[in-house]
Amino acid sequence: MDDRTRTELEAAAFRRLRDHLRQRTDVQNIDMMNQSGFCRNCLSRWYQEAAAAHGIDMGKEEAREEFYGMPFAEWREKFQTEASPAQKAQFDRSHD
């Protein structure tokens, strides 16, 4: 497989992951962090870092909006729930 095709396939897989997570608003970021060690915010930060590596100036909120499909504050208001004490404790244990 040539590099261009590999990049196109990786980009398509990333877009599918992004779109899947946009649909799965029931999945909270803290649960993603507790189970996998990354969340939507991590993905948007990695997107921002990739943009910077290509000389594109992109702020944190702009990158989050690109990933969430809406301003982060709006997503948080619509879909984010308060983390339970158990979720917070698991997060603390996994991020020592």
Backbone as XML, in Angstrom:
<?xml version="1.0"?>
<chain id="A" units="angstrom">
  <residue number="1" name="MET">
    <atom name="N" x="0.851" y="-1.173" z="0.000"/>
    <atom name="CA" x="0.000" y="0.000" z="0.000"/>
    <atom name="C" x="0.897" y="1.237" z="0.000"/>
  </residue>
  <residue number="2" name="ASP">
    <atom name="N" x="0.559" y="2.194" z="-0.820"/>
    <atom name="CA" x="1.377" y="3.416" z="-0.864"/>
    <atom name="C" x="0.966" y="4.361" z="0.260"/>
  </residue>
  <residue number="3" name="ASP">
    <atom name="N" x="1.831" y="5.339" z="0.538"/>
    <atom name="CA" x="1.622" y="6.259" z="1.667"/>
    <atom name="C" x="0.344" y="7.086" z="1.525"/>
  </residue>
  <residue number="4" name="ARG">
    <atom name="N" x="0.039" y="7.525" z="0.315"/>
    <atom name="CA" x="-1.157" y="8.348" z="0.117"/>
    <atom name="C" x="-2.415" y="7.542" z="0.438"/>
  </residue>
  <residue number="5" name="THR">
    <atom name="N" x="-2.480" y="6.317" z="-0.033"/>
    <atom name="CA" x="-3.636" y="5.466" z="0.243"/>
    <atom name="C" x="-3.749" y="5.190" z="1.739"/>
  </residue>
  <residue number="6" name="ARG">
    <atom name="N" x="-2.620" y="4.918" z="2.389"/>
    <atom name="CA" x="-2.626" y="4.674" z="3.835"/>
    <atom name="C" x="-3.172" y="5.901" z="4.573"/>
  </residue>
  <residue number="7" name="THR">
    <atom name="N" x="-2.709" y="7.076" z="4.194"/>
    <atom name="CA" x="-3.181" y="8.313" z="4.827"/>
    <atom name="C" x="-4.678" y="8.503" z="4.608"/>
  </residue>
  <residue number="8" name="GLU">
    <atom name="N" x="-5.156" y="8.232" z="3.405"/>
    <atom name="CA" x="-6.581" y="8.372" z="3.111"/>
    <atom name="C" x="-7.418" y="7.393" z="3.939"/>
  </residue>
  <residue number="9" name="LEU">
    <atom name="N" x="-6.929" y="6.165" z="4.077"/>
    <atom name="CA" x="-7.644" y="5.170" z="4.878"/>
    <atom name="C" x="-7.645" y="5.555" z="6.359"/>
  </residue>
  <residue number="10" name="GLU">
    <atom name="N" x="-6.500" y="6.019" z="6.856"/>
    <atom name="CA" x="-6.430" y="6.457" z="8.251"/>
    <atom name="C" x="-7.363" y="7.634" z="8.495"/>
  </residue>
  <residue number="11" name="ALA">
    <atom name="N" x="-7.410" y="8.575" z="7.564"/>
    <atom name="CA" x="-8.300" y="9.733" z="7.702"/>
    <atom name="C" x="-9.759" y="9.292" z="7.689"/>
  </residue>
  <residue number="12" name="ALA">
    <atom name="N" x="-10.095" y="8.344" z="6.827"/>
    <atom name="CA" x="-11.472" y="7.849" z="6.770"/>
    <atom name="C" x="-11.849" y="7.153" z="8.078"/>
  </residue>
  <residue number="13" name="ALA">
    <atom name="N" x="-10.936" y="6.380" z="8.638"/>
    <atom name="CA" x="-11.198" y="5.702" z="9.909"/>
    <atom name="C" x="-11.368" y="6.724" z="11.034"/>
  </residue>
  <residue number="14" name="PHE">
    <atom name="N" x="-10.537" y="7.758" z="11.036"/>
    <atom name="CA" x="-10.649" y="8.804" z="12.047"/>
    <atom name="C" x="-12.002" y="9.510" z="11.931"/>
  </residue>
  <residue number="15" name="ARG">
    <atom name="N" x="-12.408" y="9.855" z="10.705"/>
    <atom name="CA" x="-13.704" y="10.527" z="10.526"/>
    <atom name="C" x="-14.845" y="9.632" z="11.004"/>
  </residue>
  <residue number="16" name="ARG">
    <atom name="N" x="-14.727" y="8.336" z="10.741"/>
    <atom name="CA" x="-15.778" y="7.420" z="11.197"/>
    <atom name="C" x="-15.829" y="7.367" z="12.726"/>
  </residue>
  <residue number="17" name="LEU">
    <atom name="N" x="-14.669" y="7.344" z="13.379"/>
    <atom name="CA" x="-14.632" y="7.390" z="14.838"/>
    <atom name="C" x="-15.249" y="8.678" z="15.341"/>
  </residue>
  <residue number="18" name="ARG">
    <atom name="N" x="-14.855" y="9.806" z="14.749"/>
    <atom name="CA" x="-15.412" y="11.104" z="15.151"/>
    <atom name="C" x="-16.924" y="11.105" z="15.009"/>
  </residue>
  <residue number="19" name="ASP">
    <atom name="N" x="-17.431" y="10.644" z="13.874"/>
    <atom name="CA" x="-18.871" y="10.642" z="13.637"/>
    <atom name="C" x="-19.587" y="9.684" z="14.577"/>
  </residue>
  <residue number="20" name="HIS">
    <atom name="N" x="-18.977" y="8.560" z="14.848"/>
    <atom name="CA" x="-19.555" y="7.587" z="15.785"/>
    <atom name="C" x="-19.704" y="8.219" z="17.177"/>
  </residue>
  <residue number="21" name="LEU">
    <atom name="N" x="-18.660" y="8.913" z="17.623"/>
    <atom name="CA" x="-18.720" y="9.541" z="18.942"/>
    <atom name="C" x="-19.687" y="10.717" z="18.973"/>
  </residue>
  <residue number="22" name="ARG">
    <atom name="N" x="-19.884" y="11.387" z="17.847"/>
    <atom name="CA" x="-20.899" y="12.440" z="17.796"/>
    <atom name="C" x="-22.287" y="11.858" z="17.998"/>
  </residue>
  <residue number="23" name="GLN">
    <atom name="N" x="-22.504" y="10.642" z="17.494"/>
    <atom name="CA" x="-23.794" y="9.985" z="17.653"/>
    <atom name="C" x="-23.967" y="9.389" z="19.051"/>
  </residue>
  <residue number="24" name="ARG">
    <atom name="N" x="-22.882" y="8.960" z="19.655"/>
    <atom name="CA" x="-22.942" y="8.296" z="20.964"/>
    <atom name="C" x="-22.758" y="9.315" z="22.087"/>
  </residue>
  <residue number="25" name="THR">
    <atom name="N" x="-23.673" y="10.265" z="22.146"/>
    <atom name="CA" x="-23.600" y="11.298" z="23.179"/>
    <atom name="C" x="-23.855" y="10.727" z="24.569"/>
  </residue>
  <residue number="26" name="ASP">
    <atom name="N" x="-24.365" y="9.483" z="24.634"/>
    <atom name="CA" x="-24.571" y="8.834" z="25.930"/>
    <atom name="C" x="-23.252" y="8.393" z="26.557"/>
  </residue>
  <residue number="27" name="VAL">
    <atom name="N" x="-22.214" y="8.280" z="25.756"/>
    <atom name="CA" x="-20.901" y="7.873" z="26.268"/>
    <atom name="C" x="-20.190" y="9.121" z="26.785"/>
  </residue>
  <residue number="28" name="GLN">
    <atom name="N" x="-19.946" y="9.139" z="28.082"/>
    <atom name="CA" x="-19.324" y="10.296" z="28.712"/>
    <atom name="C" x="-17.799" y="10.244" z="28.564"/>
  </residue>
  <residue number="29" name="ASN">
    <atom name="N" x="-17.187" y="11.414" z="28.482"/>
    <atom name="CA" x="-15.732" y="11.492" z="28.358"/>
    <atom name="C" x="-15.017" y="10.809" z="29.526"/>
  </residue>
  <residue number="30" name="ILE">
    <atom name="N" x="-15.545" y="10.957" z="30.723"/>
    <atom name="CA" x="-14.873" y="10.345" z="31.871"/>
    <atom name="C" x="-14.875" y="8.825" z="31.744"/>
  </residue>
  <residue number="31" name="ASP">
    <atom name="N" x="-15.946" y="8.256" z="31.196"/>
    <atom name="CA" x="-15.977" y="6.810" z="30.983"/>
    <atom name="C" x="-14.951" y="6.393" z="29.940"/>
  </residue>
  <residue number="32" name="MET">
    <atom name="N" x="-14.827" y="7.201" z="28.888"/>
    <atom name="CA" x="-13.804" y="6.913" z="27.872"/>
    <atom name="C" x="-12.413" y="6.971" z="28.492"/>
  </residue>
  <residue number="33" name="MET">
    <atom name="N" x="-12.169" y="7.992" z="29.316"/>
    <atom name="CA" x="-10.863" y="8.119" z="29.962"/>
    <atom name="C" x="-10.601" y="6.936" z="30.888"/>
  </residue>
  <residue number="34" name="ASN">
    <atom name="N" x="-11.609" y="6.539" z="31.649"/>
    <atom name="CA" x="-11.438" y="5.449" z="32.592"/>
    <atom name="C" x="-11.204" y="4.111" z="31.894"/>
  </residue>
  <residue number="35" name="GLN">
    <atom name="N" x="-11.812" y="3.921" z="30.753"/>
    <atom name="CA" x="-11.698" y="2.643" z="30.058"/>
    <atom name="C" x="-10.545" y="2.588" z="29.060"/>
  </residue>
  <residue number="36" name="SER">
    <atom name="N" x="-10.267" y="3.714" z="28.397"/>
    <atom name="CA" x="-9.296" y="3.672" z="27.296"/>
    <atom name="C" x="-8.113" y="4.616" z="27.453"/>
  </residue>
  <residue number="37" name="GLY">
    <atom name="N" x="-8.223" y="5.553" z="28.391"/>
    <atom name="CA" x="-7.122" y="6.487" z="28.585"/>
    <atom name="C" x="-7.146" y="7.686" z="27.649"/>
  </residue>
  <residue number="38" name="PHE">
    <atom name="N" x="-8.219" y="7.835" z="26.865"/>
    <atom name="CA" x="-8.378" y="9.023" z="26.022"/>
    <atom name="C" x="-9.866" y="9.306" z="25.872"/>
  </residue>
  <residue number="39" name="CYS">
    <atom name="N" x="-10.173" y="10.541" z="25.448"/>
    <atom name="CA" x="-11.576" y="10.929" z="25.281"/>
    <atom name="C" x="-11.695" y="11.869" z="24.087"/>
  </residue>
  <residue number="40" name="ARG">
    <atom name="N" x="-12.861" y="12.427" z="23.914"/>
    <atom name="CA" x="-13.091" y="13.356" z="22.802"/>
    <atom name="C" x="-12.145" y="14.557" z="22.889"/>
  </residue>
  <residue number="41" name="ASN">
    <atom name="N" x="-11.910" y="15.042" z="24.107"/>
    <atom name="CA" x="-11.011" y="16.193" z="24.263"/>
    <atom name="C" x="-9.586" y="15.834" z="23.839"/>
  </residue>
  <residue number="42" name="CYS">
    <atom name="N" x="-9.154" y="14.628" z="24.146"/>
    <atom name="CA" x="-7.828" y="14.178" z="23.703"/>
    <atom name="C" x="-7.771" y="14.163" z="22.180"/>
  </residue>
  <residue number="43" name="LEU">
    <atom name="N" x="-8.808" y="13.605" z="21.559"/>
    <atom name="CA" x="-8.840" y="13.529" z="20.102"/>
    <atom name="C" x="-8.814" y="14.926" z="19.477"/>
  </residue>
  <residue number="44" name="SER">
    <atom name="N" x="-9.558" y="15.857" z="20.067"/>
    <atom name="CA" x="-9.552" y="17.221" z="19.517"/>
    <atom name="C" x="-8.192" y="17.886" z="19.725"/>
  </residue>
  <residue number="45" name="ARG">
    <atom name="N" x="-7.531" y="17.575" z="20.841"/>
    <atom name="CA" x="-6.187" y="18.126" z="21.072"/>
    <atom name="C" x="-5.194" y="17.550" z="20.062"/>
  </residue>
  <residue number="46" name="TRP">
    <atom name="N" x="-5.298" y="16.264" z="19.791"/>
    <atom name="CA" x="-4.417" y="15.645" z="18.800"/>
    <atom name="C" x="-4.667" y="16.253" z="17.417"/>
  </residue>
  <residue number="47" name="TYR">
    <atom name="N" x="-5.918" y="16.566" z="17.122"/>
    <atom name="CA" x="-6.277" y="17.220" z="15.861"/>
    <atom name="C" x="-5.628" y="18.609" z="15.795"/>
  </residue>
  <residue number="48" name="GLN">
    <atom name="N" x="-5.715" y="19.336" z="16.901"/>
    <atom name="CA" x="-5.108" y="20.664" z="16.994"/>
    <atom name="C" x="-3.594" y="20.567" z="16.814"/>
  </residue>
  <residue number="49" name="GLU">
    <atom name="N" x="-2.978" y="19.592" z="17.444"/>
    <atom name="CA" x="-1.525" y="19.405" z="17.311"/>
    <atom name="C" x="-1.142" y="19.048" z="15.883"/>
  </residue>
  <residue number="50" name="ALA">
    <atom name="N" x="-1.946" y="18.239" z="15.211"/>
    <atom name="CA" x="-1.683" y="17.895" z="13.812"/>
    <atom name="C" x="-1.798" y="19.142" z="12.931"/>
  </residue>
  <residue number="51" name="ALA">
    <atom name="N" x="-2.786" y="19.982" z="13.216"/>
    <atom name="CA" x="-2.928" y="21.229" z="12.461"/>
    <atom name="C" x="-1.696" y="22.097" z="12.645"/>
  </residue>
  <residue number="52" name="ALA">
    <atom name="N" x="-1.234" y="22.234" z="13.880"/>
    <atom name="CA" x="-0.038" y="23.042" z="14.157"/>
    <atom name="C" x="1.179" y="22.495" z="13.430"/>
  </residue>
  <residue number="53" name="ALA">
    <atom name="N" x="1.294" y="21.171" z="13.370"/>
    <atom name="CA" x="2.423" y="20.549" z="12.670"/>
    <atom name="C" x="2.400" y="20.859" z="11.173"/>
  </residue>
  <residue number="54" name="HIS">
    <atom name="N" x="1.227" y="21.216" z="10.674"/>
    <atom name="CA" x="1.090" y="21.601" z="9.266"/>
    <atom name="C" x="1.019" y="23.116" z="9.087"/>
  </residue>
  <residue number="55" name="GLY">
    <atom name="N" x="1.378" y="23.858" z="10.137"/>
    <atom name="CA" x="1.416" y="25.315" z="10.046"/>
    <atom name="C" x="0.053" y="25.974" z="10.097"/>
  </residue>
  <residue number="56" name="ILE">
    <atom name="N" x="-0.948" y="25.268" z="10.582"/>
    <atom name="CA" x="-2.300" y="25.812" z="10.674"/>
    <atom name="C" x="-2.549" y="26.233" z="12.114"/>
  </residue>
  <residue number="57" name="ASP">
    <atom name="N" x="-2.871" y="27.506" z="12.297"/>
    <atom name="CA" x="-3.152" y="28.033" z="13.636"/>
    <atom name="C" x="-4.586" y="27.690" z="14.003"/>
  </residue>
  <residue number="58" name="MET">
    <atom name="N" x="-4.751" y="26.861" z="15.015"/>
    <atom name="CA" x="-6.074" y="26.430" z="15.447"/>
    <atom name="C" x="-6.108" y="26.443" z="16.965"/>
  </residue>
  <residue number="59" name="GLY">
    <atom name="N" x="-7.070" y="27.150" z="17.513"/>
    <atom name="CA" x="-7.212" y="27.204" z="18.958"/>
    <atom name="C" x="-7.901" y="25.969" z="19.506"/>
  </residue>
  <residue number="60" name="LYS">
    <atom name="N" x="-7.843" y="25.827" z="20.816"/>
    <atom name="CA" x="-8.426" y="24.676" z="21.514"/>
    <atom name="C" x="-9.927" y="24.566" z="21.254"/>
  </residue>
  <residue number="61" name="GLU">
    <atom name="N" x="-10.644" y="25.675" z="21.366"/>
    <atom name="CA" x="-12.092" y="25.649" z="21.167"/>
    <atom name="C" x="-12.459" y="25.345" z="19.720"/>
  </residue>
  <residue number="62" name="GLU">
    <atom name="N" x="-11.676" y="25.871" z="18.789"/>
    <atom name="CA" x="-11.921" y="25.586" z="17.372"/>
    <atom name="C" x="-11.726" y="24.100" z="17.074"/>
  </residue>
  <residue number="63" name="ALA">
    <atom name="N" x="-10.685" y="23.517" z="17.646"/>
    <atom name="CA" x="-10.433" y="22.089" z="17.452"/>
    <atom name="C" x="-11.542" y="21.261" z="18.079"/>
  </residue>
  <residue number="64" name="ARG">
    <atom name="N" x="-11.999" y="21.656" z="19.250"/>
    <atom name="CA" x="-13.092" y="20.915" z="19.897"/>
    <atom name="C" x="-14.367" y="21.009" z="19.076"/>
  </residue>
  <residue number="65" name="GLU">
    <atom name="N" x="-14.666" y="22.182" z="18.558"/>
    <atom name="CA" x="-15.868" y="22.334" z="17.734"/>
    <atom name="C" x="-15.780" y="21.467" z="16.484"/>
  </residue>
  <residue number="66" name="GLU">
    <atom name="N" x="-14.597" y="21.389" z="15.899"/>
    <atom name="CA" x="-14.389" y="20.530" z="14.734"/>
    <atom name="C" x="-14.668" y="19.071" z="15.095"/>
  </residue>
  <residue number="67" name="PHE">
    <atom name="N" x="-14.250" y="18.653" z="16.269"/>
    <atom name="CA" x="-14.439" y="17.268" z="16.662"/>
    <atom name="C" x="-15.848" y="16.988" z="17.172"/>
  </residue>
  <residue number="68" name="TYR">
    <atom name="N" x="-16.390" y="17.873" z="18.010"/>
    <atom name="CA" x="-17.717" y="17.653" z="18.602"/>
    <atom name="C" x="-18.856" y="17.946" z="17.622"/>
  </residue>
  <residue number="69" name="GLY">
    <atom name="N" x="-18.578" y="18.760" z="16.602"/>
    <atom name="CA" x="-19.624" y="19.130" z="15.658"/>
    <atom name="C" x="-20.472" y="20.299" z="16.129"/>
  </residue>
  <residue number="70" name="MET">
    <atom name="N" x="-20.051" y="20.923" z="17.200"/>
    <atom name="CA" x="-20.734" y="22.085" z="17.784"/>
    <atom name="C" x="-19.781" y="22.681" z="18.816"/>
  </residue>
  <residue number="71" name="PRO">
    <atom name="N" x="-20.035" y="23.903" z="19.253"/>
    <atom name="CA" x="-19.191" y="24.443" z="20.322"/>
    <atom name="C" x="-19.195" y="23.515" z="21.533"/>
  </residue>
  <residue number="72" name="PHE">
    <atom name="N" x="-18.046" y="23.359" z="22.155"/>
    <atom name="CA" x="-17.914" y="22.441" z="23.282"/>
    <atom name="C" x="-18.872" y="22.804" z="24.410"/>
  </residue>
  <residue number="73" name="ALA">
    <atom name="N" x="-19.036" y="24.089" z="24.681"/>
    <atom name="CA" x="-19.944" y="24.509" z="25.758"/>
    <atom name="C" x="-21.372" y="24.039" z="25.479"/>
  </residue>
  <residue number="74" name="GLU">
    <atom name="N" x="-21.774" y="24.081" z="24.219"/>
    <atom name="CA" x="-23.111" y="23.615" z="23.847"/>
    <atom name="C" x="-23.222" y="22.100" z="24.036"/>
  </residue>
  <residue number="75" name="TRP">
    <atom name="N" x="-22.202" y="21.347" z="23.604"/>
    <atom name="CA" x="-22.210" y="19.892" z="23.776"/>
    <atom name="C" x="-22.288" y="19.543" z="25.262"/>
  </residue>
  <residue number="76" name="ARG">
    <atom name="N" x="-21.471" y="20.222" z="26.051"/>
    <atom name="CA" x="-21.428" y="19.952" z="27.493"/>
    <atom name="C" x="-22.799" y="20.210" z="28.121"/>
  </residue>
  <residue number="77" name="GLU">
    <atom name="N" x="-23.441" y="21.306" z="27.733"/>
    <atom name="CA" x="-24.756" y="21.639" z="28.287"/>
    <atom name="C" x="-25.811" y="20.607" z="27.887"/>
  </residue>
  <residue number="78" name="LYS">
    <atom name="N" x="-25.751" y="20.138" z="26.651"/>
    <atom name="CA" x="-26.749" y="19.205" z="26.151"/>
    <atom name="C" x="-26.534" y="17.767" z="26.628"/>
  </residue>
  <residue number="79" name="PHE">
    <atom name="N" x="-25.263" y="17.344" z="26.705"/>
    <atom name="CA" x="-25.006" y="15.916" z="26.837"/>
    <atom name="C" x="-24.170" y="15.482" z="28.038"/>
  </residue>
  <residue number="80" name="GLN">
    <atom name="N" x="-23.384" y="16.369" z="28.599"/>
    <atom name="CA" x="-22.497" y="15.949" z="29.689"/>
    <atom name="C" x="-23.260" y="15.848" z="30.993"/>
  </residue>
  <residue number="81" name="THR">
    <atom name="N" x="-23.020" y="14.745" z="31.693"/>
    <atom name="CA" x="-23.638" y="14.560" z="33.007"/>
    <atom name="C" x="-22.560" y="14.733" z="34.075"/>
  </residue>
  <residue number="82" name="GLU">
    <atom name="N" x="-23.011" y="14.936" z="35.286"/>
    <atom name="CA" x="-22.068" y="15.061" z="36.410"/>
    <atom name="C" x="-21.440" y="13.694" z="36.662"/>
  </residue>
  <residue number="83" name="ALA">
    <atom name="N" x="-20.133" y="13.686" z="36.807"/>
    <atom name="CA" x="-19.434" y="12.432" z="37.102"/>
    <atom name="C" x="-19.782" y="11.972" z="38.509"/>
  </residue>
  <residue number="84" name="SER">
    <atom name="N" x="-20.006" y="10.679" z="38.625"/>
    <atom name="CA" x="-20.337" y="10.109" z="39.935"/>
    <atom name="C" x="-19.070" y="10.012" z="40.784"/>
  </residue>
  <residue number="85" name="PRO">
    <atom name="N" x="-19.219" y="9.878" z="42.088"/>
    <atom name="CA" x="-18.038" y="9.670" z="42.935"/>
    <atom name="C" x="-17.225" y="8.445" z="42.496"/>
  </residue>
  <residue number="86" name="ALA">
    <atom name="N" x="-17.897" y="7.385" z="42.069"/>
    <atom name="CA" x="-17.183" y="6.180" z="41.604"/>
    <atom name="C" x="-16.380" y="6.467" z="40.333"/>
  </residue>
  <residue number="87" name="GLN">
    <atom name="N" x="-16.967" y="7.211" z="39.405"/>
    <atom name="CA" x="-16.247" y="7.569" z="38.174"/>
    <atom name="C" x="-15.024" y="8.422" z="38.499"/>
  </residue>
  <residue number="88" name="LYS">
    <atom name="N" x="-15.213" y="9.391" z="39.386"/>
    <atom name="CA" x="-14.099" y="10.266" z="39.770"/>
    <atom name="C" x="-12.999" y="9.480" z="40.462"/>
  </residue>
  <residue number="89" name="ALA">
    <atom name="N" x="-13.372" y="8.557" z="41.328"/>
    <atom name="CA" x="-12.376" y="7.742" z="42.033"/>
    <atom name="C" x="-11.607" y="6.867" z="41.053"/>
  </residue>
  <residue number="90" name="GLN">
    <atom name="N" x="-12.310" y="6.266" z="40.093"/>
    <atom name="CA" x="-11.642" y="5.442" z="39.084"/>
    <atom name="C" x="-10.691" y="6.280" z="38.258"/>
  </residue>
  <residue number="91" name="PHE">
    <atom name="N" x="-11.113" y="7.494" z="37.901"/>
    <atom name="CA" x="-10.259" y="8.406" z="37.139"/>
    <atom name="C" x="-8.988" y="8.731" z="37.943"/>
  </residue>
  <residue number="92" name="ASP">
    <atom name="N" x="-9.170" y="9.057" z="39.207"/>
    <atom name="CA" x="-8.008" y="9.382" z="40.063"/>
    <atom name="C" x="-7.051" y="8.214" z="40.163"/>
  </residue>
  <residue number="93" name="ARG">
    <atom name="N" x="-7.580" y="7.011" z="40.327"/>
    <atom name="CA" x="-6.723" y="5.817" z="40.428"/>
    <atom name="C" x="-5.968" y="5.571" z="39.124"/>
  </residue>
  <residue number="94" name="SER">
    <atom name="N" x="-6.606" y="5.794" z="38.000"/>
    <atom name="CA" x="-5.970" y="5.478" z="36.727"/>
    <atom name="C" x="-5.038" y="6.579" z="36.230"/>
  </residue>
  <residue number="95" name="HIS">
    <atom name="N" x="-5.041" y="7.722" z="36.898"/>
    <atom name="CA" x="-4.218" y="8.859" z="36.452"/>
    <atom name="C" x="-3.291" y="9.360" z="37.554"/>
  </residue>
  <residue number="96" name="ASP">
    <atom name="N" x="-2.774" y="8.446" z="38.336"/>
    <atom name="CA" x="-1.821" y="8.832" z="39.393"/>
    <atom name="C" x="-0.510" y="9.288" z="38.796"/>
  </residue>
</chain>
